[in-house]
Amino acid sequence: MLMDDAAIYREAFRSGLTPDPDLTVSQWADEFRMLSQKASAEPGRWRTDRTPYLREIHDSLSPSDPTQRVVFMAGAQVGKTETGNNWTGFVIHMAPGPMMLVQPTVDMAKRLSKQRLAR
């Protein structure tokens, strides 16, 4: 059955009023984040269960969390960049607004953009 123009409009309007799902950053990453073959030793869907120590940090970055400041100090190769990438993807997809990523050099910023974010 085809809908008339008014019915299409009403449905689109109603769906626009539906609130976005209340996802945490870790839930968003588990559902939407894909790791590329070039950027990951384990390409495919992101699994927070693979790095359970990152769940609290991810979720502290969620809009629904009352945390005001997140400080993440850790050793090398434990998921800091991927946490930032997941948070960036979450903001782009679920909470669009101004966001600035800062890198120490222009070359490092270009490399992050091309190798990690663009994929």
C-alpha positions as CSV (number, residue, x, y, z in Angstrom):
1,M,0.0,0.0,0.0
2,L,1.4,3.4,-1.0
3,M,1.3,6.2,1.4
4,D,0.0,9.6,0.3
5,D,2.2,12.7,0.7
6,A,0.5,13.8,4.0
7,A,1.0,10.3,5.5
8,I,4.7,10.3,4.5
9,Y,5.1,13.8,6.0
10,R,3.3,12.7,9.3
11,E,5.5,9.6,9.6
12,A,8.7,11.6,8.9
13,F,7.7,14.3,11.4
14,R,6.8,11.7,14.1
15,S,10.1,9.9,13.6
16,G,11.9,13.2,14.0
17,L,10.3,13.7,17.4
18,T,11.5,10.3,18.6
19,P,14.4,10.7,20.9
20,D,17.8,9.2,20.0
21,P,18.6,6.0,21.8
22,D,20.3,6.6,25.2
23,L,23.6,4.8,24.3
24,T,26.8,5.0,26.2
25,V,30.0,5.4,24.3
26,S,30.9,1.7,24.9
27,Q,27.5,0.6,23.7
28,W,27.8,2.8,20.6
29,A,31.3,1.4,19.8
30,D,30.0,-2.2,20.2
31,E,27.1,-1.5,17.8
32,F,28.7,0.8,15.2
33,R,32.5,0.9,15.3
34,M,34.3,-1.2,12.8
35,L,38.1,-1.7,12.9
36,S,39.9,-1.8,9.5
37,Q,42.4,-4.4,8.5
38,K,45.1,-1.7,8.2
39,A,44.5,-0.2,11.6
40,S,43.9,-3.3,13.7
41,A,45.4,-6.7,14.3
42,E,41.8,-7.9,14.9
43,P,39.7,-6.2,12.1
44,G,35.9,-6.2,12.3
45,R,33.4,-5.1,14.9
46,W,34.8,-3.3,18.0
47,R,34.2,-5.4,21.2
48,T,34.5,-3.6,24.5
49,D,34.6,-7.0,26.2
50,R,38.0,-7.4,24.5
51,T,39.3,-4.5,26.6
52,P,37.0,-4.4,29.7
53,Y,39.2,-2.0,31.5
54,L,38.2,0.7,29.0
55,R,34.4,0.4,29.6
56,E,34.3,2.8,32.6
57,I,36.4,5.3,30.7
58,H,34.2,5.1,27.6
59,D,31.1,5.4,29.6
60,S,32.4,8.4,31.6
61,L,32.6,10.2,28.3
62,S,28.9,9.6,27.6
63,P,26.5,12.5,27.8
64,S,24.3,10.7,30.3
65,D,27.2,10.3,32.8
66,P,27.6,13.0,35.4
67,T,31.4,13.0,35.2
68,Q,32.8,16.5,34.4
69,R,36.4,15.6,33.7
70,V,38.1,12.4,32.6
71,V,41.8,12.0,33.0
72,F,43.2,8.9,31.3
73,M,46.8,8.0,32.2
74,A,48.1,4.7,31.1
75,G,51.0,2.8,29.5
76,A,51.6,2.5,25.8
77,Q,49.3,0.4,23.5
78,V,46.4,0.0,26.0
79,G,43.6,1.6,24.0
80,K,43.9,5.4,24.6
81,T,43.7,6.3,20.9
82,E,40.9,3.9,20.2
83,T,39.0,5.3,23.2
84,G,39.4,8.7,21.6
85,N,38.3,7.4,18.2
86,N,35.2,5.8,19.7
87,W,34.3,9.0,21.6
88,T,34.8,11.0,18.4
89,G,32.6,8.6,16.4
90,F,30.0,8.7,19.1
91,V,29.9,12.5,19.1
92,I,29.7,12.7,15.3
93,H,26.9,10.1,15.1
94,M,24.9,10.7,18.2
95,A,25.6,14.1,19.6
96,P,26.8,16.4,16.7
97,G,28.4,19.5,17.8
98,P,31.7,21.3,18.0
99,M,34.7,19.1,18.8
100,M,38.4,19.7,18.4
101,L,41.0,17.0,18.2
102,V,44.5,18.2,18.9
103,Q,47.7,16.5,17.9
104,P,51.3,17.6,18.6
105,T,52.2,18.2,15.0
106,V,50.3,18.8,11.7
107,D,51.9,15.6,10.3
108,M,50.5,13.6,13.2
109,A,47.1,15.1,12.8
110,K,47.1,14.2,9.1
111,R,48.2,10.7,9.9
112,L,45.5,10.2,12.5
113,S,42.9,11.6,10.1
114,K,43.9,9.4,7.2
115,Q,44.8,6.2,9.0
116,R,42.4,6.0,11.9
117,L,39.4,8.3,11.4
118,A,38.8,8.1,7.7
119,R,38.7,4.3,7.7
